[in-house]
Protein backbone atom coordinates (compact mmCIF):
# COMPACT_ATOMS: atom_id res chain seq x y z
CA UNK A 1 0.00 0.00 0.00
CA UNK A 2 1.34 3.44 -0.91
CA UNK A 3 2.28 5.73 1.98
CA UNK A 4 -0.34 8.34 1.06
CA UNK A 5 -3.08 5.69 0.83
CA UNK A 6 -2.01 4.32 4.20
CA UNK A 7 -2.21 7.80 5.76
CA UNK A 8 -5.62 8.48 4.22
CA UNK A 9 -7.11 5.19 5.40
CA UNK A 10 -5.64 5.02 8.89
CA UNK A 11 -5.17 8.66 9.91
CA UNK A 12 -8.75 9.12 11.23
CA UNK A 13 -8.47 5.92 13.30
CA UNK A 14 -5.11 6.94 14.77
CA UNK A 15 -6.36 10.45 15.61
CA UNK A 16 -9.53 9.06 17.22
CA UNK A 17 -7.52 6.67 19.41
CA UNK A 18 -5.25 9.57 20.40
CA UNK A 19 -8.20 11.79 21.37
CA UNK A 20 -9.73 8.95 23.42
CA UNK A 21 -6.41 8.45 25.20
CA UNK A 22 -6.12 12.18 25.94
CA UNK A 23 -9.68 12.26 27.28
CA UNK A 24 -9.00 9.22 29.44
CA UNK A 25 -5.95 10.96 30.95
CA UNK A 26 -8.04 14.04 31.74
CA UNK A 27 -10.56 11.87 33.59
CA UNK A 28 -7.87 9.99 35.54
CA UNK A 29 -5.40 12.76 36.33
CA UNK A 30 -7.43 15.98 36.15
CA UNK A 31 -10.75 14.60 37.44
CA UNK A 32 -12.69 16.19 34.60
CA UNK A 33 -15.45 14.73 32.46
CA UNK A 34 -14.89 15.65 28.78
CA UNK A 35 -17.98 16.20 26.65
CA UNK A 36 -18.57 13.96 23.65
CA UNK A 37 -19.15 17.02 21.45
CA UNK A 38 -15.81 18.50 22.52
CA UNK A 39 -14.08 15.20 21.78
CA UNK A 40 -15.63 15.13 18.31
CA UNK A 41 -14.49 18.69 17.54
CA UNK A 42 -10.98 17.98 18.77
CA UNK A 43 -10.84 14.83 16.65
CA UNK A 44 -11.98 16.74 13.56
CA UNK A 45 -9.44 19.53 14.00
CA UNK A 46 -6.57 17.10 14.61
CA UNK A 47 -7.33 15.12 11.45
CA UNK A 48 -7.44 18.35 9.43
CA UNK A 49 -4.18 19.55 11.02
CA UNK A 50 -2.27 16.49 9.86
CA UNK A 51 -4.02 16.34 6.49
CA UNK A 52 -3.01 19.96 5.85
CA UNK A 53 0.58 19.56 7.04
CA UNK A 54 1.25 16.45 4.95
CA UNK A 55 -0.70 17.69 1.89
CA UNK A 56 -3.34 14.96 2.15
CA UNK A 57 -6.91 15.37 0.89
CA UNK A 58 -9.39 16.91 3.34
CA UNK A 59 -10.49 13.50 4.62
CA UNK A 60 -13.46 14.62 6.70
CA UNK A 61 -14.62 17.39 4.38
CA UNK A 62 -16.35 15.92 1.30
CA UNK A 63 -17.79 19.26 0.24
CA UNK A 64 -16.23 20.76 -2.93
CA UNK A 65 -13.58 23.35 -2.20
CA UNK A 66 -14.10 26.88 -3.54
CA UNK A 67 -11.86 28.13 -6.31
CA UNK A 68 -8.59 29.59 -5.07
CA UNK A 69 -6.59 32.54 -6.29
CA UNK A 70 -3.48 31.63 -8.29
CA UNK A 71 -1.33 34.75 -7.87
CA UNK A 72 -0.43 37.15 -5.09
CA UNK A 73 -2.89 40.03 -4.71
CA UNK A 74 -2.06 43.37 -3.14
CA UNK A 75 -3.98 44.48 -0.05
CA UNK A 76 -6.63 47.25 -0.14
CA UNK A 77 -5.44 50.84 0.19
CA UNK A 78 -4.33 51.61 3.73
CA UNK A 79 -3.51 47.96 4.53
CA UNK A 80 -0.20 46.16 4.51
CA UNK A 81 0.02 42.44 3.85
CA UNK A 82 2.32 40.06 5.74
CA UNK A 83 2.93 36.65 4.21
CA UNK A 84 4.36 34.04 6.57
CA UNK A 85 5.77 30.57 6.07
CA UNK A 86 8.01 28.07 7.85
CA UNK A 87 10.87 25.77 6.86
CA UNK A 88 11.89 22.75 8.92
CA UNK A 89 15.24 21.03 9.29
CA UNK A 90 15.93 18.84 12.32
CA UNK A 91 16.62 19.90 15.04
CA UNK A 92 14.90 23.22 14.40
CA UNK A 93 12.90 25.40 12.07
CA UNK A 94 12.79 28.93 10.75
CA UNK A 95 10.04 31.34 9.81
CA UNK A 96 9.94 33.86 7.00
CA UNK A 97 7.90 37.07 6.81
CA UNK A 98 7.44 39.33 3.80
CA UNK A 99 5.69 42.68 4.28
CA UNK A 100 4.30 44.34 1.15
CA UNK A 101 2.06 47.24 0.19
CA UNK A 102 -0.86 47.56 -2.20
CA UNK A 103 1.47 48.03 -5.19
CA UNK A 104 3.49 44.95 -4.35
CA UNK A 105 6.45 46.92 -2.96
CA UNK A 106 8.45 44.98 -0.36
CA UNK A 107 8.80 46.99 2.84
CA UNK A 108 10.37 44.31 5.01
CA UNK A 109 11.56 40.69 4.80
CA UNK A 110 12.51 38.95 8.04
CA UNK A 111 13.70 35.49 9.08
CA UNK A 112 13.70 33.91 12.54
CA UNK A 113 15.32 30.78 13.98
CA UNK A 114 13.31 28.49 16.30
CA UNK A 115 15.69 25.80 17.60
CA UNK A 116 14.29 22.56 18.93
CA UNK A 117 11.07 22.60 16.88
CA UNK A 118 10.83 20.19 13.97
CA UNK A 119 7.07 19.61 13.75
CA UNK A 120 5.69 21.27 10.57
CA UNK A 121 2.42 22.33 12.19
CA UNK A 122 4.16 23.94 15.18
CA UNK A 123 6.63 25.60 12.81
CA UNK A 124 3.73 27.18 10.90
CA UNK A 125 2.19 28.37 14.17
CA UNK A 126 5.49 29.96 15.19
CA UNK A 127 5.70 31.75 11.86
CA UNK A 128 2.15 33.03 12.32
CA UNK A 129 3.02 34.19 15.84
CA UNK A 130 6.05 36.04 14.44
CA UNK A 131 3.73 37.81 11.98
CA UNK A 132 1.30 38.84 14.72
CA UNK A 133 4.20 39.98 16.92
CA UNK A 134 5.47 42.13 14.06
CA UNK A 135 2.10 43.88 13.74
CA UNK A 136 1.99 44.34 17.51
CA UNK A 137 5.56 45.63 17.91
CA UNK A 138 5.39 48.02 14.95
CA UNK A 139 1.85 49.23 15.85
CA UNK A 140 0.70 48.65 12.29
CA UNK A 141 -2.93 49.86 12.16
CA UNK A 142 -4.31 47.76 9.28
CA UNK A 143 -2.80 44.40 8.37
CA UNK A 144 -3.67 41.24 6.47
CA UNK A 145 -1.74 38.15 7.59
CA UNK A 146 -1.57 35.53 4.87
CA UNK A 147 -0.26 31.96 4.94
CA UNK A 148 -0.66 28.62 3.18
CA UNK A 149 -1.59 26.57 6.27
CA UNK A 150 -5.39 26.38 6.19
CA UNK A 151 -5.55 24.82 9.65
CA UNK A 152 -3.48 27.59 11.27
CA UNK A 153 -5.41 30.36 9.51
CA UNK A 154 -8.74 28.79 10.47
CA UNK A 155 -7.70 28.47 14.12
CA UNK A 156 -6.43 32.05 14.29
CA UNK A 157 -9.45 33.47 12.49
CA UNK A 158 -11.88 31.59 14.74
CA UNK A 159 -9.87 32.03 17.96
CA UNK A 160 -10.02 28.26 18.34
CA UNK A 161 -7.60 26.06 20.35
CA UNK A 162 -9.68 22.88 20.68
CA UNK A 163 -6.95 21.28 22.80
CA UNK A 164 -4.72 21.31 19.74
CA UNK A 165 -1.11 20.11 19.80
CA UNK A 166 -0.26 23.77 19.34
CA UNK A 167 -2.54 24.98 22.15
CA UNK A 168 0.13 26.98 24.05
CA UNK A 169 1.30 28.70 20.86
CA UNK A 170 -2.28 29.49 19.85
CA UNK A 171 -2.94 31.01 23.26
CA UNK A 172 0.18 33.17 22.81
CA UNK A 173 -1.23 34.35 19.48
CA UNK A 174 -4.64 35.11 21.00
CA UNK A 175 -3.04 37.05 23.85
CA UNK A 176 -1.09 39.15 21.34
CA UNK A 177 -4.25 39.74 19.32
CA UNK A 178 -6.26 40.77 22.39
CA UNK A 179 -3.59 43.27 23.45
CA UNK A 180 -3.20 44.69 19.95
CA UNK A 181 -5.26 47.68 18.79
CA UNK A 182 -4.60 46.93 15.11
CA UNK A 183 -7.21 45.65 12.68
CA UNK A 184 -5.87 42.25 11.59
CA UNK A 185 -7.41 39.96 8.99
CA UNK A 186 -6.30 36.39 8.26
CA UNK A 187 -6.31 34.82 4.82
CA UNK A 188 -5.35 31.36 3.53
CA UNK A 189 -3.68 31.07 0.11
CA UNK A 190 -2.08 28.27 -1.96
CA UNK A 191 1.63 27.62 -1.56
CA UNK A 192 2.30 28.96 -5.04
CA UNK A 193 1.04 32.38 -3.89
CA UNK A 194 3.12 32.24 -0.71
CA UNK A 195 6.44 31.61 -2.47
CA UNK A 196 8.22 34.76 -1.26
CA UNK A 197 7.74 34.00 2.44
CA UNK A 198 8.73 30.39 1.80
CA UNK A 199 11.99 31.43 0.13
CA UNK A 200 12.85 33.74 3.02
CA UNK A 201 12.14 30.94 5.51
CA UNK A 202 14.32 28.50 3.54
CA UNK A 203 17.15 31.01 3.31
CA UNK A 204 16.91 31.79 7.03
CA UNK A 205 17.22 28.08 7.74
CA UNK A 206 20.67 28.11 6.12
CA UNK A 207 21.97 31.03 8.20
CA UNK A 208 22.98 31.34 11.82
CA UNK A 209 21.03 33.69 14.12
CA UNK A 210 23.92 36.18 13.98
CA UNK A 211 23.91 36.17 10.17
CA UNK A 212 20.14 36.65 10.08
CA UNK A 213 20.48 39.79 12.21
CA UNK A 214 22.52 41.47 9.48
CA UNK A 215 21.17 39.77 6.37
CA UNK A 216 19.40 41.96 3.81
CA UNK A 217 16.45 39.74 2.97
CA UNK A 218 14.78 42.51 0.96
CA UNK A 219 17.74 42.85 -1.39
CA UNK A 220 18.16 39.09 -1.62
CA UNK A 221 14.46 38.60 -2.40
CA UNK A 222 14.58 41.14 -5.21
WOSULCOR-V606043 format. One record per backbone hydrogen bond with DSSP energy under -0.5 kcal/mol. CO is the residue of the C=O (numbers start at 1). NH is the residue of the N-H. E is the energy in kcal/mol with one decimal. If there is no record, write none. Layout:
((CO	NH	E) (CO	NH	E))
This chain:
((2	6	-2.4) (3	7	-2.5) (4	8	-2.5) (5	9	-2.3) (6	10	-2.4) (7	11	-2.1) (10	14	-2.5) (11	15	-2.7) (12	16	-2.3) (13	17	-2.3) (14	18	-2.1) (15	19	-2.5) (16	20	-2.3) (17	21	-2.2) (18	22	-2.5) (19	23	-2.4) (20	24	-2.4) (21	25	-2.2) (22	26	-1.8) (23	27	-2.0) (24	28	-2.4) (25	29	-3.0) (25	30	-0.6) (26	30	-1.4) (26	32	-1.5) (32	34	-0.6) (35	39	-2.2) (36	40	-2.3) (37	41	-2.1) (38	42	-2.5) (39	43	-2.4) (40	44	-2.3) (41	45	-2.6) (42	46	-2.2) (43	47	-2.1) (44	48	-2.1) (45	49	-2.2) (46	50	-2.1) (47	51	-2.4) (48	52	-2.3) (49	53	-2.4) (50	54	-2.2) (51	56	-3.1) (52	55	-1.1) (57	59	-1.7) (58	61	-1.7) (76	79	-2.1) (80	144	-2.4) (81	83	-0.6) (81	100	-2.6) (82	146	-3.1) (83	98	-2.0) (85	96	-2.9) (87	94	-2.6) (89	92	-2.6) (91	116	-2.1) (92	89	-2.5) (93	114	-2.9) (94	87	-2.5) (95	112	-2.0) (96	85	-1.6) (97	110	-2.1) (98	83	-2.5) (98	100	-0.5) (99	107	-2.7) (99	108	-1.4) (100	81	-2.7) (101	104	-1.8) (105	101	-1.9) (105	107	-0.7) (108	99	-3.4) (110	97	-2.8) (112	95	-2.1) (114	93	-1.4) (114	117	-1.1) (116	118	-0.6) (118	120	-0.5) (119	123	-2.5) (120	124	-2.2) (121	125	-2.1) (122	126	-2.4) (123	127	-2.1) (124	128	-2.3) (125	129	-2.5) (126	130	-2.3) (127	131	-1.8) (128	132	-2.3) (129	133	-2.7) (130	134	-1.9) (131	135	-1.9) (132	136	-2.4) (133	137	-3.2) (134	138	-2.2) (135	139	-0.6) (135	140	-1.8) (136	139	-0.6) (141	183	-3.2) (142	80	-1.6) (143	185	-2.3) (144	82	-3.1) (144	146	-0.6) (145	187	-2.2) (146	84	-2.4) (147	189	-2.3) (148	150	-0.9) (149	153	-2.4) (150	154	-2.6) (151	155	-2.4) (152	156	-2.5) (153	157	-2.8) (154	158	-1.9) (155	159	-0.5) (155	160	-2.5) (156	159	-0.6) (161	164	-1.5) (164	167	-2.0) (166	170	-2.7) (167	171	-2.6) (168	172	-1.8) (169	173	-2.2) (170	174	-2.6) (171	175	-2.3) (172	176	-2.2) (173	177	-2.4) (174	178	-2.4) (175	179	-1.5) (177	180	-0.8) (182	184	-0.7) (183	143	-2.7) (185	145	-3.3) (187	147	-1.9) (190	193	-1.1) (190	194	-1.0) (192	195	-0.5) (194	198	-1.8) (195	199	-2.5) (196	200	-2.0) (197	201	-2.4) (198	202	-2.5) (199	203	-2.4) (200	204	-2.6) (201	205	-1.6) (202	206	-0.7) (203	206	-1.0) (203	207	-0.5) (204	207	-1.0) (208	212	-2.4) (209	213	-1.5) (210	214	-0.7) (211	214	-0.9) (211	215	-0.6) (212	215	-1.0) (215	217	-1.5) (216	220	-2.2) (217	221	-2.7) (218	222	-2.1))
